[in-house]
Amino acid sequence: MTQGGSGRPSEARSRLLDTASRIFYAEGLHSVGVDRIITEAETTRATFYRHFPSKEDLVTSYLREADHALRERFARSLADSTAPEDAIRAVASDIAADIQRAGFRGCAFLNAAAEYPDPTHPVHRQVMEHRDWFLGAMTELYDQVGDGPAEPPARHFVMLRDGAMVAGCLADPDAVRTTFLGGVEGLLWSRTVDHSSRT
């Protein structure tokens, strides 16, 4: 990472990455060329390639920034919760709020995976690194709720989240939010209800 004299990322790099992140999320990865990013970031081709040797490097940097932001949001959800059940609800509420925000275009990582399906490609590997972290983090939360293996409900939560991210672009966000949060409550119920009352 190229840094300025203060040790922080250079202003030009930040401007390029911010510009690319905005356009990539709104319009896609393959459809956006380097020249447009350079123009909108008001920089030069030489400056771009000094910070990002290729467009692929820019795309992976965009996903790393998105990953960092989501991890910070996840940590805030946990910090504001006093019980693991509340933490799961807080994570779900944060996802639901994202779906309802203006300019929502789905999950940046699912979108990237659709454009880079080759599992050996660096962009796809960046996507899977994020998803592996998220599944692991949710598994840790579900391990603190109820009994039984924690990974199956965590995977179910991730699938509910994925579906909500896609549906949020295609259907009424309010209905998607309600359905998603209802599904999360169902998962919590399945972990905490007395087994004898499930039949």
N, C-alpha and C positions, 0 to 999 in steps of 0.2 A: 504494500500500500504506500503510495507516494504521499508524503506529509509536507506540511509547510514548516516554517522555521519554529513554530510554537510546539511542534510535535503532534498537532492535530492534522487530520486529512486535509489536503490542499483545497482551497476554495473552488478551484476549477474542477477537481475530481468530484467534489460534493455536488456541484452544479450539474455536471454531466450525469451523475448517478440519479439525482433527483428528477432531472428531465426524462431520462430513460425510464425510470420507474413509473412515472406518471403515464407516459405514452404506452409502454409495454402493457401495463395493467388494463388500460382502456381499449387498446387496439390489437394486442397480440405481439408475439415475439418475432416471428418470421416476416411479418408484413411491414415492420418498421426498420428502415435502413439507418446506417451510421450517419449518412449525410444529413438526414433530418434531425437527428439528435444533436449533431454538432451545430447546426443552424439554430435550433431552438435554445440550446444552452449558451449560444453566443460565444463560441470558442473556436479553436482551429483544429484541423485534422491532425497536425503535429501534436497538439496538446492532448487530443483524444488518445492517440496511440502511445503517448508517453505514460498515460495512466491505465489504459486498457489495450493490451497488445492485439486483441481481436474482439469482435462482437460477442463471441462466446464468453470471453472473460467478463464483459459487461453484463451479460445475461446472468451468469453465475453470481456476480456481485449483487445484482438486483435481488436474486433469490436469497442470498445470505442476509441482506438487509431486511427482507420480509421475514425471514426466519427469526432474526434477532428481535424484531418488533413484536412478533407473536409470542416469543418466549417471555418477553417483558410483560406483556398483557397477561399471560398465564400466571406469572409470578405475582402480579398485583391481585389477581382473582384469589389466589391462595392466601396472600397476606391479609386480605379483607375478610376472610372466613374463619370461623372458630371451630368448625367441625368438617370432616371430609365430605359429608353429604352436601353441606353448604358450599364447599369448594367446587364440587362437581356442578352444582346449580349455577354458581358464579361463572364458571368457564362456559357453560351452556348459554347463559344470559349474554355474555360478551359476544359469543358467536351469533346469537339471535340479533343483537344490536347491529352487528356488522352487516347482516343481510338486509337490514332496513335502511342503511345509510344511503344517501344520494350518491350516484355513480357506482353503485355496487355492480361488479362484473364477475362474481364468482370467486373461487379460490385461486390465487396466483399459482399455487403449486399444481393443482389439478389442470389448470390451463396450460402450464408449462409441460406437464407430462403428456398432454394430448398433442402438443407440437413437437415434442422430442421423445418418441416412444421407444427408441433404442435404449435398452437398460444399461449399455456400456457407455453411453454418451455422458460427458461431465454434467450437463444440465439435468438429465434424468437422475443421475446419481445424487445431485444436490436436492432434488425433489424427494428422493427416497430417504436421504439423511434426515430431512425435516419430518417426514412422516414416521420414521422409526422413533424419533425423539417423542413425537406427540403420542403415539401408541404407548410407549414406555411410561410417559408421564401419567396418562390416564390409567394405565394398569396399576401404577403405584397408588393412585387415589382409590380405585375400586378395591384394592387389597385392604384398605382401611375400613371398608364398609361391608357389613354382613359377613357371610362365609362362602366357601367354595372358591374355585379358581378365579382369579381376577382378570385374566387376559380375555376370556370370552365377552364379558360385558364391556370391557374397554374397546375391543374390536367392534362391538355393536354400536358403541357411542361414536366411534370414528366413522362408521358407515352411515349412521344417522346424520352426522355432521356433513359428510360428503354429499349425501342426498339433498340436504337442506341448501348447501352451497350451489348446487346445480339448479334446484327448483326455485331458489330465490331469484334467479335471472329469468325464469319462464312463467312464474305464477305470482299471485298476490303475495307480497312479502309478509303481510300480517298473517295470512293463513299458513304460510310456511313456518313462520316463527312459532305460532300456536302448536302446530303439528310436531315440530322438532322438540319444543320444550315438553310437550306431553309425552313424547317417546322417551325423553331423558327421565322423567318422573317414573315411567313404567320400568325402566331399567333399575332405578333406585328401589322401587317397590320389590322387584324380583330378588334383590340382594338382601332386603331387610325383613320381608314378611316371614312369619313362621311357616316353615315347610309344610306343616300339617294342615295349614289353611289354604294351600294352593290347589287342592283337589276339590 
